[in-house]
Amino acid sequence: MPPKQPDTGRQRQNAEIRKPEIVKSFYQTILEQGLEGASIAKVAARIRIHPSLILHYFGSKESLTLALVDYVIDEYARLFQTIRLGGLEPAARLEKLIEIIWSRQYYEKIHIASSFSMIAVSFRNPRIHEKIQGLYASFQHFLAKEIQRACDAGAIEAQDSVRAANRVITLVEGARHFRHFFVHHNRVKQYNHDMKEATKMMLKMK
């Protein structure tokens, strides 16, 4: 009797279920142990699987880290996809977008400890550095497109939408780090309001 062939359909289905679960476990382990301490064994123990299964799906911790960056990109993409911009005038679209990027939901979408860990390892790993560059490039493209739309409608003054997007991203990223280390939790709402107003002033919203 010929040997039974593996059920590739079932294997594919198992991978689709298991791989996101492993990436999320990796993310949670990083929050507790840091990236250096988030070993394959600890990630596996969290979801009660054998470490060899993680190596089977990802091959190495580096590949798992790359998958985590993809997870971060997807999480932010899903957040922006939930923004109901259809039917809004350009000024209202931009106003809604600014509201989102200074919201608690945006700030807490990915824990800052995980962000720090990925940024730190990117200095030593060109592939992860490239992935993070891709994340910022996507954000820049999205913002620049909305800024240009508002500019064309006369809602803001921006001679160069890409440079304007870069300034907004710099403000958002810098404020995120500053807020974490310095802004008391009972002043976060006011701080976010101030940053929203600073963004509008920077874009010269009418």
Backbone bond lengths (Angstrom), bond angles and torsions (degrees), N, CA, C in turn:
res aa  C-N    CA-C-N  psi(-1)  N-CA   C-N-CA  omega(-1)  CA-C   N-CA-C  phi
1 M - - - 1.462 - - 1.526 109.03 -
2 P 1.344 117.19 128.93 1.481 119.21 -178.97 1.515 110.41 -66.70
3 P 1.347 117.47 150.55 1.470 119.79 -179.29 1.526 110.98 -64.40
4 K 1.291 114.85 145.54 1.460 121.03 -179.04 1.522 110.12 -69.82
5 Q 1.309 116.10 128.49 1.458 121.10 179.84 1.524 110.17 -75.33
6 P 1.344 117.01 143.60 1.463 119.34 178.94 1.521 111.23 -65.64
7 D 1.297 115.45 145.01 1.468 122.10 178.49 1.528 108.14 -81.16
8 T 1.348 115.95 93.39 1.464 119.74 -175.63 1.519 112.30 -65.92
9 G 1.339 116.19 -30.48 1.467 119.62 177.88 1.514 111.44 -63.81
10 R 1.328 115.93 -43.91 1.459 120.48 178.69 1.528 110.94 -66.72
11 Q 1.348 115.96 -39.66 1.463 119.56 178.47 1.523 111.05 -61.96
12 R 1.339 115.80 -41.52 1.457 120.57 178.89 1.526 110.47 -63.60
13 Q 1.331 115.60 -42.13 1.463 120.66 179.91 1.529 110.49 -63.88
14 N 1.340 116.18 -42.25 1.466 120.16 178.78 1.525 110.84 -62.49
15 A 1.341 116.10 -40.65 1.467 120.41 179.94 1.521 110.74 -63.93
16 E 1.334 117.28 -40.33 1.468 121.47 -179.45 1.520 111.26 -63.26
17 I 1.320 116.28 -30.09 1.468 120.90 179.16 1.522 110.45 -84.47
18 R 1.329 115.77 -46.79 1.458 121.02 -172.35 1.528 113.74 -72.50
19 K 1.325 117.66 -41.67 1.463 120.40 -173.32 1.528 112.58 -61.24
20 P 1.341 119.87 -47.91 1.476 118.36 176.47 1.527 112.65 -61.96
21 E 1.345 116.24 -34.93 1.466 120.67 178.56 1.526 110.32 -64.18
22 I 1.329 116.65 -40.42 1.466 121.31 179.34 1.526 110.53 -66.98
23 V 1.332 117.13 -42.66 1.469 121.01 179.82 1.529 110.39 -62.28
24 K 1.318 117.03 -42.16 1.474 120.55 178.65 1.529 111.11 -65.82
25 S 1.334 116.37 -37.11 1.460 120.14 176.50 1.525 110.47 -65.24
26 F 1.320 116.54 -38.97 1.470 122.17 177.12 1.523 109.51 -61.39
27 Y 1.319 116.03 -45.61 1.470 121.88 178.94 1.534 110.88 -58.20
28 Q 1.329 117.02 -47.89 1.463 121.10 -179.50 1.527 111.41 -65.84
29 T 1.313 116.88 -36.23 1.467 120.76 179.04 1.527 110.55 -67.33
30 I 1.328 116.97 -37.85 1.468 121.19 176.69 1.525 110.37 -60.57
31 L 1.337 117.09 -41.35 1.464 120.29 -179.25 1.527 111.51 -61.92
32 E 1.322 116.15 -32.16 1.464 120.68 -178.16 1.530 112.84 -90.03
33 Q 1.333 116.11 -38.18 1.467 120.19 -170.17 1.527 114.18 -113.94
34 G 1.355 117.03 -10.02 1.452 119.78 -171.82 1.519 109.54 80.60
35 L 1.312 116.70 163.10 1.464 119.57 -176.99 1.522 111.58 -64.52
36 E 1.328 117.65 -41.22 1.459 120.67 -179.37 1.526 111.35 -63.65
37 G 1.335 116.08 -34.92 1.463 119.90 -177.86 1.514 114.10 -86.98
38 A 1.336 116.81 -8.47 1.470 120.66 -177.70 1.530 109.73 -83.77
39 S 1.302 115.98 77.17 1.464 121.03 -177.82 1.531 110.23 -76.12
40 I 1.312 115.04 160.41 1.468 120.75 176.07 1.530 110.18 -56.74
41 A 1.330 116.29 -39.77 1.471 120.88 -179.03 1.527 111.26 -63.09
42 K 1.335 117.54 -41.85 1.465 120.96 -179.59 1.526 111.49 -69.69
43 V 1.311 115.78 -38.24 1.469 119.97 177.45 1.525 109.75 -63.06
44 A 1.322 116.14 -43.30 1.466 121.35 179.80 1.530 111.44 -65.47
45 A 1.333 115.85 -42.62 1.471 119.76 -178.61 1.520 111.68 -62.38
46 R 1.323 117.53 -34.14 1.464 121.29 -178.32 1.530 111.45 -61.02
47 I 1.336 116.65 -36.50 1.466 119.37 -178.77 1.531 111.78 -111.64
48 R 1.322 115.75 14.61 1.457 122.62 171.64 1.532 113.02 57.88
49 I 1.327 114.89 51.77 1.455 120.19 173.10 1.518 107.82 -127.82
50 H 1.328 116.42 167.76 1.466 120.12 179.20 1.530 108.99 -81.18
51 P 1.332 118.28 139.72 1.474 120.22 178.80 1.523 113.95 -53.79
52 S 1.338 116.86 -29.59 1.467 120.16 -178.62 1.524 111.57 -63.19
53 L 1.337 117.13 -27.18 1.462 120.32 179.38 1.537 110.30 -68.45
54 I 1.325 116.34 -38.16 1.473 120.25 176.90 1.526 109.62 -64.47
55 L 1.324 116.56 -43.64 1.463 120.52 178.50 1.521 111.24 -65.52
56 H 1.321 116.10 -32.41 1.471 120.45 177.48 1.528 110.52 -63.87
57 Y 1.330 116.95 -43.16 1.462 121.05 -177.06 1.528 113.03 -81.00
58 F 1.336 117.45 -35.35 1.471 119.96 -171.70 1.539 114.13 -115.31
59 G 1.315 116.77 -24.84 1.465 119.17 176.72 1.510 114.89 87.12
60 S 1.346 117.32 -38.41 1.456 120.33 -177.63 1.529 109.37 -161.54
61 K 1.317 115.61 166.93 1.464 120.60 176.91 1.529 110.56 -66.69
62 E 1.341 116.43 -32.97 1.461 119.78 178.04 1.526 110.74 -61.22
63 S 1.327 116.83 -45.47 1.462 120.62 179.12 1.521 111.10 -64.97
64 L 1.327 116.69 -35.22 1.457 120.86 176.67 1.532 110.28 -65.62
65 T 1.330 116.83 -38.81 1.465 120.95 177.57 1.526 110.97 -65.72
66 L 1.323 117.67 -39.71 1.464 121.58 175.83 1.526 110.54 -62.07
67 A 1.322 116.03 -39.05 1.465 120.20 177.61 1.527 110.61 -65.68
68 L 1.327 116.59 -33.53 1.466 120.43 178.08 1.530 110.55 -66.69
69 V 1.336 117.08 -40.19 1.471 119.64 177.05 1.527 109.61 -62.45
70 D 1.316 116.85 -40.72 1.476 120.30 176.13 1.528 110.78 -61.40
71 Y 1.325 116.07 -38.72 1.469 120.89 177.79 1.534 110.54 -61.68
72 V 1.337 116.49 -42.72 1.467 120.95 178.35 1.527 110.24 -62.05
73 I 1.338 116.55 -45.18 1.458 121.18 178.47 1.524 110.72 -58.75
74 D 1.334 116.09 -44.49 1.469 120.61 -179.53 1.522 111.68 -65.42
75 E 1.330 117.25 -37.74 1.456 120.50 -179.77 1.526 111.16 -63.89
76 Y 1.332 117.01 -44.06 1.463 119.82 178.13 1.524 111.13 -69.33
77 A 1.330 116.50 -36.62 1.469 119.90 177.53 1.521 110.31 -61.58
78 R 1.335 116.80 -41.74 1.470 120.11 178.81 1.520 111.15 -65.09
79 L 1.332 116.14 -36.95 1.463 119.57 178.49 1.526 110.40 -61.92
80 F 1.336 116.38 -47.57 1.463 119.35 -178.72 1.526 112.03 -68.37
81 Q 1.336 116.80 -28.80 1.460 119.90 177.91 1.526 111.83 -68.47
82 T 1.325 116.66 -22.43 1.473 119.60 179.58 1.525 112.10 -80.90
83 I 1.335 116.71 -10.65 1.466 119.63 -179.39 1.524 108.63 -72.92
84 R 1.319 115.98 121.97 1.453 121.08 -179.53 1.524 109.55 -84.98
85 L 1.339 116.35 90.02 1.459 120.70 -178.06 1.523 112.64 -100.37
86 G 1.327 115.79 -16.79 1.457 119.76 -177.33 1.523 112.17 -60.29
87 G 1.343 116.14 132.78 1.458 120.90 177.62 1.511 114.51 86.94
88 L 1.339 117.42 -10.03 1.463 120.01 -179.86 1.523 110.09 -85.02
89 E 1.327 115.28 148.09 1.454 120.39 173.51 1.535 108.72 -67.83
90 P 1.351 118.06 154.50 1.478 120.69 -177.03 1.524 114.60 -51.08
91 A 1.347 117.45 -41.73 1.465 119.94 179.97 1.525 110.80 -64.32
92 A 1.333 116.39 -40.94 1.464 121.06 179.77 1.524 111.05 -69.32
93 R 1.331 116.47 -35.33 1.467 120.86 176.97 1.522 109.96 -60.81
94 L 1.340 115.66 -47.91 1.460 119.66 -178.47 1.525 111.07 -67.12
95 E 1.310 116.38 -38.67 1.471 120.90 177.38 1.528 110.27 -59.56
96 K 1.325 116.72 -43.62 1.468 121.97 179.42 1.526 110.61 -64.53
97 L 1.316 116.12 -41.14 1.457 120.58 -179.76 1.528 111.05 -64.55
98 I 1.315 116.79 -43.38 1.470 120.81 178.02 1.524 110.36 -62.63
99 E 1.318 116.27 -37.94 1.470 120.87 177.22 1.523 110.64 -59.69
100 I 1.327 116.27 -41.56 1.457 121.20 -178.03 1.530 112.06 -68.59
101 I 1.344 117.06 -46.61 1.468 118.23 -174.24 1.527 112.57 -71.52
102 W 1.342 116.78 -13.34 1.468 119.13 173.88 1.523 111.78 -108.75
103 S 1.324 116.13 19.90 1.457 120.50 179.85 1.526 111.29 -91.07
104 R 1.314 114.99 160.56 1.464 120.61 175.66 1.523 110.33 -63.53
105 Q 1.338 117.02 -35.55 1.459 122.10 179.80 1.527 111.12 -59.39
106 Y 1.319 116.45 -42.48 1.467 120.73 179.14 1.530 110.19 -68.49
107 Y 1.326 115.54 -45.60 1.469 120.69 -177.30 1.526 111.41 -61.03
108 E 1.341 116.73 -38.28 1.456 120.76 -174.34 1.528 113.27 -96.79
109 K 1.313 117.50 4.03 1.472 119.67 -178.37 1.531 110.81 -57.79
110 I 1.319 116.55 -45.61 1.471 122.18 175.15 1.520 107.09 -127.48
111 H 1.335 116.92 127.40 1.458 120.66 -177.13 1.527 109.97 -61.87
112 I 1.318 115.33 139.27 1.462 120.09 -175.89 1.538 112.20 -63.09
113 A 1.318 117.54 -27.91 1.469 119.96 177.93 1.528 110.83 -62.67
114 S 1.320 116.21 -38.76 1.463 120.27 177.44 1.527 110.45 -67.41
115 S 1.334 116.15 -40.00 1.470 120.04 177.86 1.517 110.78 -60.32
116 F 1.339 116.50 -46.61 1.463 120.65 179.43 1.525 111.00 -59.55
117 S 1.329 116.28 -41.42 1.463 120.52 -178.45 1.519 111.26 -62.98
118 M 1.335 116.07 -44.69 1.465 119.44 -178.83 1.524 111.37 -68.45
119 I 1.337 116.76 -39.04 1.467 119.76 177.99 1.525 110.33 -63.44
120 A 1.337 116.47 -42.62 1.466 120.88 -179.03 1.525 111.32 -60.10
121 V 1.322 116.85 -45.40 1.468 119.11 -176.92 1.523 111.10 -73.43
122 S 1.349 117.63 -22.55 1.466 120.64 -179.80 1.525 112.08 -64.98
123 F 1.336 117.69 -23.14 1.460 120.44 178.30 1.530 111.34 -68.20
124 R 1.335 115.63 -23.83 1.463 119.90 -178.04 1.526 112.81 -107.09
125 N 1.333 115.77 -11.17 1.458 119.43 -174.30 1.533 110.23 -126.85
126 P 1.335 117.26 105.31 1.466 120.32 -177.15 1.526 113.95 -59.67
127 R 1.330 117.30 -33.01 1.472 119.81 -178.37 1.522 110.88 -67.82
128 I 1.327 116.72 -41.03 1.463 120.05 178.39 1.528 110.00 -70.94
129 H 1.334 116.42 -37.27 1.464 121.22 175.74 1.529 109.97 -57.78
130 E 1.321 116.23 -44.14 1.466 121.18 -179.99 1.529 111.29 -65.03
131 K 1.322 116.66 -39.14 1.465 120.71 178.43 1.526 111.41 -62.48
132 I 1.334 116.04 -44.03 1.463 120.34 -179.88 1.529 109.94 -66.89
133 Q 1.320 116.98 -37.64 1.462 120.09 173.99 1.522 110.52 -58.31
134 G 1.320 116.05 -40.40 1.464 120.79 178.56 1.513 112.12 -63.50
135 L 1.335 116.06 -37.64 1.467 120.67 177.31 1.524 110.47 -61.27
136 Y 1.331 116.39 -47.65 1.459 120.13 179.78 1.534 111.26 -66.95
137 A 1.324 117.07 -36.44 1.464 120.69 179.55 1.533 110.80 -63.08
138 S 1.329 116.14 -40.20 1.468 120.16 178.41 1.523 111.07 -65.11
139 F 1.337 115.83 -42.42 1.459 120.93 179.20 1.530 109.99 -64.57
140 Q 1.328 115.91 -43.21 1.463 120.50 179.59 1.528 110.93 -61.42
141 H 1.327 116.38 -45.24 1.465 120.94 -179.38 1.525 110.68 -61.25
142 F 1.321 115.99 -44.54 1.467 121.29 -179.27 1.531 110.71 -62.06
143 L 1.333 116.35 -48.55 1.466 120.53 -179.33 1.526 111.79 -65.05
144 A 1.328 116.25 -44.87 1.463 119.99 -178.05 1.521 111.31 -60.62
145 K 1.309 116.41 -37.96 1.463 121.04 179.22 1.533 110.74 -63.44
146 E 1.345 116.36 -43.92 1.469 119.96 179.92 1.528 111.05 -70.51
147 I 1.317 117.23 -36.77 1.465 121.14 178.63 1.527 110.00 -65.48
148 Q 1.329 116.50 -42.78 1.465 120.26 179.06 1.524 111.13 -64.14
149 R 1.332 115.73 -38.70 1.462 120.46 178.46 1.538 110.37 -60.57
150 A 1.351 115.84 -44.73 1.465 120.55 179.74 1.525 111.11 -68.41
151 C 1.319 116.10 -36.66 1.466 120.95 179.34 1.528 110.81 -65.18
152 D 1.331 116.88 -44.35 1.464 121.63 179.65 1.523 111.53 -61.64
153 A 1.338 115.52 -29.46 1.464 119.94 179.50 1.528 112.39 -86.37
154 G 1.342 116.48 -1.63 1.457 120.00 179.65 1.513 114.31 78.56
155 A 1.344 117.07 16.11 1.468 120.61 -177.74 1.527 111.97 -83.39
156 I 1.333 117.04 -24.01 1.461 121.97 178.34 1.520 109.20 -139.73
157 E 1.332 115.46 170.02 1.463 121.10 174.60 1.523 108.20 -114.97
158 A 1.323 115.78 111.49 1.465 120.28 179.02 1.520 108.39 -148.57
159 Q 1.302 116.55 111.24 1.459 120.20 -177.94 1.523 111.93 -72.94
160 D 1.312 116.53 -28.27 1.463 121.35 -178.36 1.529 107.64 -137.65
161 S 1.333 116.77 106.79 1.469 120.76 -174.74 1.523 112.87 -65.49
162 V 1.334 117.62 -32.24 1.465 120.72 -179.94 1.532 110.30 -69.38
163 R 1.332 116.74 -44.69 1.463 119.74 178.01 1.524 110.38 -64.33
164 A 1.323 116.83 -37.78 1.469 120.26 177.52 1.525 110.41 -63.93
165 A 1.339 116.57 -41.77 1.466 120.55 177.59 1.519 110.97 -62.30
166 N 1.343 116.55 -40.04 1.466 120.28 178.58 1.528 111.07 -60.67
167 R 1.325 117.05 -40.27 1.465 120.43 -179.84 1.527 110.96 -66.57
168 V 1.324 116.33 -39.91 1.472 119.80 178.77 1.527 110.22 -64.73
169 I 1.330 117.26 -45.28 1.468 121.01 -179.87 1.522 110.63 -62.04
170 T 1.330 116.82 -40.98 1.467 120.55 178.33 1.519 110.70 -62.09
171 L 1.323 117.16 -41.37 1.460 120.91 178.00 1.530 111.02 -64.74
172 V 1.325 116.36 -44.40 1.470 121.37 -178.73 1.530 111.23 -63.27
173 E 1.331 116.07 -48.73 1.467 119.68 -177.23 1.526 111.87 -68.16
174 G 1.326 116.97 -43.03 1.465 119.71 178.46 1.514 111.99 -64.02
175 A 1.336 115.93 -41.57 1.461 120.41 -179.35 1.530 111.21 -66.58
176 R 1.335 116.04 -34.40 1.475 119.72 179.60 1.522 110.72 -61.90
177 H 1.311 116.85 -43.89 1.464 120.84 179.67 1.535 111.00 -70.59
178 F 1.324 116.48 -44.17 1.457 120.70 179.76 1.526 111.00 -61.86
179 R 1.327 115.61 -43.12 1.470 120.17 179.65 1.525 111.06 -60.12
180 H 1.317 116.69 -42.68 1.468 120.41 -178.03 1.521 111.95 -60.86
181 F 1.324 117.18 -41.19 1.455 120.91 -173.92 1.527 114.42 -91.29
182 F 1.320 117.12 -21.91 1.461 117.53 -167.89 1.534 115.73 -127.16
183 V 1.321 118.78 -33.36 1.466 120.87 -173.53 1.526 109.93 -83.73
184 H 1.324 115.85 122.76 1.470 120.75 179.05 1.523 109.63 -66.46
185 H 1.340 115.64 145.84 1.470 119.95 -173.56 1.526 113.03 -58.53
186 N 1.349 117.76 -29.22 1.467 118.40 -179.32 1.522 113.03 -81.73
187 R 1.343 116.03 0.29 1.466 120.36 177.24 1.529 112.18 -114.88
188 V 1.321 116.42 4.78 1.463 120.60 -175.97 1.523 111.39 -63.86
189 K 1.315 117.40 -42.28 1.474 120.60 -178.24 1.525 110.37 -59.64
190 Q 1.333 117.34 -46.57 1.459 121.14 179.42 1.528 110.48 -65.79
191 Y 1.331 115.91 -40.13 1.463 120.45 179.57 1.524 110.74 -60.99
192 N 1.335 117.10 -45.49 1.455 120.95 179.12 1.534 111.10 -62.60
193 H 1.327 115.66 -38.96 1.474 120.01 177.34 1.532 109.98 -61.74
194 D 1.326 116.17 -44.90 1.464 120.25 179.34 1.528 111.29 -61.29
195 M 1.323 116.59 -39.52 1.460 120.51 -179.75 1.533 111.41 -69.50
196 K 1.331 116.51 -36.11 1.469 119.73 175.68 1.523 110.25 -61.92
197 E 1.328 115.91 -43.94 1.461 119.90 179.70 1.530 110.86 -66.11
198 A 1.323 116.88 -37.54 1.467 120.75 177.93 1.531 110.63 -63.82
199 T 1.331 116.45 -38.85 1.463 120.95 178.21 1.519 110.84 -63.87
200 K 1.313 116.14 -43.61 1.473 120.47 179.56 1.526 111.01 -64.72
201 M 1.319 116.39 -41.26 1.462 120.06 178.24 1.533 110.67 -63.84
202 M 1.330 115.83 -41.65 1.450 120.94 -179.51 1.522 111.22 -62.25
203 L 1.336 116.51 -36.75 1.457 121.69 179.62 1.523 112.83 -86.79
204 K 1.347 115.55 -3.97 1.473 121.15 -179.35 1.525 111.02 55.55
205 M 1.336 114.67 50.67 1.463 119.46 178.80 1.517 109.71 -69.23
206 K 1.327 115.70 138.04 1.465 120.95 -176.80 1.517 110.49 -93.51
